[in-house]
Amino acid sequence: MKALLCKEFAAVDNLTWEDVPDPSPQDGEVIIEIKAAALNFPDNLIVQGLYQFKPPLPFSPGSEGAGTISAVGKNVTDYKVGDRVSFMSGWGAFCEKIAVNKKQVIKMPDTITFELAAATQMAYGTSYHALIQRGNLTENNEILILGASGGVGLAALDIAKAFNARVVAGVSSEEKAVVCRNYGADDVVIYGTEKLDKEGQKALSDQFKEKSKKGGYDIIYDPIGDCYAEPALRTINWKGRYLVIGFAAGEIPRIPLNLALLKGCAIVGVFWGSFTSHEPQQNVKNIIEIGKLIAIGKINPFISKSIPMKSAKDAIKMIGERKIVGKVVLFID
Ligand SMILES: NC(=O)c1ccc[n+]([C@@H]2O[C@H](COP(=O)([O-])OP(=O)(O)OC[C@H]3O[C@@H](n4cnc5c(N)ncnc54)[C@H](OP(=O)(O)O)[C@@H]3O)[C@@H](O)[C@H]2O)c1
């Protein structure tokens, strides 16, 4: 089979698309013939050795996908050859076949395409868990979403609108603002791509505040961190929930804790990967709810680009160039 291979932790350009031996199933594993895999922010970090997990070399990047089961190992009774499934793998998804433990696999409804299944699970799984279980989203909430046109950001916007919340989207460019308005954002703040100094942060905070109808946000969804986090937190409503999703803009911000005291707010960590292993049953319930919302047209995951898997390297480069909008999916042609 073919696979995108990372042979050393180095620049994305060093990745190669080449022949490797087919995997065979160990006890409790299934082999999935991959039809589609989704691009995620860590794919760019993991191949450069900059991510929290460093897989043994050589490895394929890619943390989620969908396909059909082509073989099952010992002690696998709930899946059979031919089943359509999606999977989470951490890494290893940018190739033609993968061996994964049965616990990492979910059966797909017949109505959903492989591309949609691959694109939905992490982005929507994260944002649904964040907003519902961690953010206690209700319909009269007002929400500020940073990085709102990216994978998890646009999913958060889509879900928040499905619950009739008012959403202000934060993005770096007018082009990304258009995407968010088309997805139902009630208002948009464009913060640019330059790092903000103290004065720039104060100005951004004022902009966020001006756009709030309630004088502060009930929920702030933050997948970017860095110089954007504190200006956002300063605009949170009394008893608001600040959801810490990630640090796509680079730095992990250091927040003055007195802000939490003054605002009576909660700064809430969200780690979807850990949630799926700590609370697998709740995760399955969430995935079922997301499937229902898609089926009735309440949410509509945005696949902005479908790219052949052999060009996965070019797709990964787009992450570092801040060019991802919605979800980018890689398919086996
Ligand atoms: N906590 C969890 O369980 C969980 C789950 C999934 C993802 N995440 C994290 O959430 C973050 C976003 O993931 P994603 O998959 O949505 O990524 P993505 O699709 O690539 O989107 C990243 C967003 O971050 C913004 N951004 C700001 N500075 C950036 C920079 N220097 N380079 C690239 N993008 C930058 C971009 O929007 P603008 O240009 O508009 O700012 C972009 O929309 C990542 O940090 C990821 O690790 C966390």
The ligand as a Gaussian input file, in Angstrom:
#p B3LYP/6-31G(d) Opt

LIG

0 1
 N       -8.914000      20.889000      22.924000
 C       -9.239000      19.973000      22.035000
 O       -9.785000      18.924000      22.345000
 C       -8.953000      20.270000      20.579000
 C       -9.511000      19.494000      19.551000
 C       -9.235000      19.850000      18.225000
 C       -8.402000      20.938000      17.960000
 N       -7.855000      21.630000      18.996000
 C       -6.975000      22.777000      18.779000
 O       -7.730000      23.842000      18.218000
 C       -6.864000      24.628000      17.405000
 C       -7.483000      24.789000      16.039000
 O       -7.533000      23.517000      15.407000
 P       -8.203000      23.342000      13.967000
 O       -8.082000      21.904000      13.611000
 O       -9.501000      24.021000      13.939000
 O       -7.148000      24.144000      13.078000
 P       -7.388000      24.955000      11.704000
 O       -8.540000      24.411000      10.985000
 O       -6.055000      24.987000      11.044000
 O       -7.768000      26.396000      12.217000
 C       -6.867000      27.142000      12.972000
 C       -7.435000      28.534000      13.148000
 O       -6.530000      29.222000      13.994000
 C       -6.377000      30.554000      13.549000
 N       -4.957000      30.933000      13.682000
 C       -4.516000      31.961000      14.437000
 N       -3.188000      32.056000      14.359000
 C       -2.771000      31.072000      13.526000
 C       -1.491000      30.682000      13.046000
 N       -0.366000      31.331000      13.420000
 N       -1.414000      29.636000      12.201000
 C       -2.528000      28.969000      11.834000
 N       -3.792000      29.294000      12.257000
 C       -3.902000      30.343000      13.102000
 C       -6.830000      30.606000      12.093000
 O       -7.839000      31.595000      11.975000
 P       -7.509000      33.140000      11.824000
 O       -6.486000      33.267000      10.750000
 O       -8.821000      33.706000      11.466000
 O       -7.010000      33.577000      13.180000
 C       -7.502000      29.255000      11.820000
 O       -8.850000      29.417000      11.464000
 C       -5.510000      23.939000      17.402000
 O       -4.671000      24.533000      18.361000
 C       -5.842000      22.521000      17.801000
 O       -4.758000      21.850000      18.401000
 C       -8.113000      21.321000      20.287000

